[in-house]
Amino acid sequence: MAAYNVYFFVVRPTLVPEHVGSSGESNALADDAPDVVQARVDVLAIFRQTLQELFTAALEYVPGSHPPDSVNITEIPQTSPGVPNFSGLTIAMHEPIVYLTKKEAETRPADPMDRRACLVMLQALQDGRFVEFPTENIRAWRDDITGGEGDLEGKALHISDLGPAVAEAFSNARMQYDADNWKTIQGNMLARAAYHEIAHCKVECPNRAHGSRWQNAISGSIHDQAGVAILASPHNWNVAQSTADKQLMGRHMMCPIAFYKLDQDIEPQCFHEGTLTPPTPR
């Protein structure tokens, strides 16, 4: 069978700490300095490799006799900073998208790099004035996203009534800045956060089709399942992937769930039970 594709887009570049190494000596580098640019390339390389390893380990638990034989981690290109370019990409409904962004919530930021895909999607649903998305529901979902929940590494939004799912990993999540291996720490934390948030959407979303290649959504949270490690909350950058982590992802990863395509028309992205289903305008 063809490879399983996981897509990501960098809304906000990964944070480069001012202090690197046990000496605590400051880099004092400009944000666009070559060393900073290369550091971000190095972090994303670790992120991609680790995320590929995590998903590959889950393949053995995909139901059926012909699971995907490999995993590709594909970066969505940009038309400008913070603006994705989906032209030329064909993303199947069982293939997830994760956004690397920042945790601070801004509903209408001036700079596209300061956006949260969750909030952009909710605004699009509100502007569309669809029957299935009452204003009070959108307000409640927005409050859940923007509410103070302490130190988070990512966030997921999966709405049972038609709305696409959103998985975000925070590029400015807490990390040990004064460490010689900070690139490894940040790349691994981003990968684990991405895997964790995709799992929220895949495993919990009740708006599911029935099929022999995936299991039905669980009742409750991935956090509460026996034996989870990366899917527990909180988790560390170096926590090992447990058997329960692999099983939960593998048993659900083939389920068709529309992941939100940032800046694309919202109406054709909505779905019900695995089929694209446009919502009803008021």
VENCORCOR-V453847 format. One record per residue. N is the residue number from 0. D_CENTER is the distance of its C-alpha to the mean C-alpha in Angstrom with 2 decimals. Layout:
N D_CENTER
N D_CENTER
This chain:
0 24.45
1 22.12
2 19.13
3 15.69
4 13.33
5 9.67
6 8.95
7 7.47
8 9.17
9 10.64
10 11.56
11 13.16
12 14.75
13 14.42
14 17.18
15 20.42
16 22.62
17 26.19
18 27.66
19 27.14
20 29.36
21 31.67
22 34.13
23 31.94
24 33.24
25 31.43
26 29.99
27 30.81
28 29.02
29 28.27
30 24.66
31 25.46
32 27.78
33 27.64
34 26.88
35 23.81
36 22.60
37 23.26
38 21.62
39 18.27
40 18.85
41 19.64
42 16.54
43 14.28
44 16.67
45 16.21
46 12.39
47 12.84
48 15.71
49 14.32
50 11.17
51 13.81
52 16.11
53 13.91
54 13.30
55 16.91
56 18.25
57 16.91
58 18.73
59 22.04
60 21.04
61 20.25
62 23.20
63 25.84
64 27.94
65 25.93
66 22.35
67 20.53
68 22.35
69 19.73
70 16.11
71 15.26
72 12.38
73 12.93
74 12.42
75 12.92
76 16.08
77 17.03
78 20.15
79 20.35
80 18.37
81 15.28
82 16.15
83 14.56
84 17.10
85 16.40
86 20.10
87 21.02
88 17.77
89 18.07
90 14.80
91 15.88
92 14.71
93 13.87
94 11.53
95 7.76
96 6.00
97 2.97
98 5.14
99 7.21
100 9.44
101 12.01
102 12.54
103 15.79
104 15.80
105 17.91
106 18.57
107 20.45
108 20.26
109 22.72
110 20.56
111 17.59
112 15.99
113 16.10
114 14.07
115 11.19
116 9.70
117 10.26
118 13.79
119 14.50
120 13.88
121 16.07
122 18.64
123 18.83
124 19.48
125 22.05
126 23.71
127 24.00
128 26.03
129 25.22
130 27.17
131 24.25
132 22.48
133 25.17
134 25.02
135 25.24
136 22.16
137 20.10
138 21.68
139 20.79
140 17.07
141 17.20
142 19.18
143 16.76
144 13.96
145 16.58
146 18.68
147 19.48
148 17.84
149 18.78
150 16.75
151 13.04
152 10.49
153 7.45
154 7.45
155 6.93
156 9.56
157 11.39
158 14.91
159 17.64
160 19.81
161 18.62
162 15.63
163 12.51
164 9.30
165 6.46
166 2.98
167 3.76
168 5.42
169 9.04
170 11.31
171 14.26
172 13.71
173 17.11
174 18.56
175 22.07
176 23.14
177 26.63
178 25.96
179 27.02
180 23.89
181 21.40
182 19.62
183 19.16
184 18.02
185 15.39
186 14.11
187 14.05
188 12.45
189 9.45
190 9.32
191 10.00
192 7.53
193 4.64
194 7.20
195 7.98
196 5.30
197 5.32
198 8.92
199 9.40
200 8.92
201 10.91
202 13.50
203 14.31
204 14.22
205 18.00
206 18.16
207 18.73
208 21.12
209 23.48
210 23.77
211 25.20
212 22.18
213 19.96
214 20.80
215 20.78
216 18.23
217 19.20
218 20.96
219 19.41
220 16.46
221 15.04
222 16.33
223 19.82
224 20.08
225 22.77
226 22.10
227 18.38
228 17.57
229 13.97
230 13.19
231 15.78
232 15.51
233 16.11
234 15.68
235 17.01
236 15.91
237 18.51
238 18.43
239 19.27
240 17.42
241 19.69
242 21.13
243 19.61
244 16.04
245 17.01
246 18.82
247 16.29
248 13.65
249 16.58
250 18.31
251 15.60
252 13.55
253 16.20
254 16.16
255 15.83
256 13.30
257 12.74
258 9.28
259 10.17
260 11.73
261 12.24
262 16.03
263 17.07
264 19.53
265 18.03
266 20.91
267 20.44
268 16.75
269 17.74
270 18.49
271 20.51
272 20.85
273 19.20
274 21.17
275 20.41
276 22.50
277 23.20
278 23.81
279 27.30
280 28.38
281 30.64
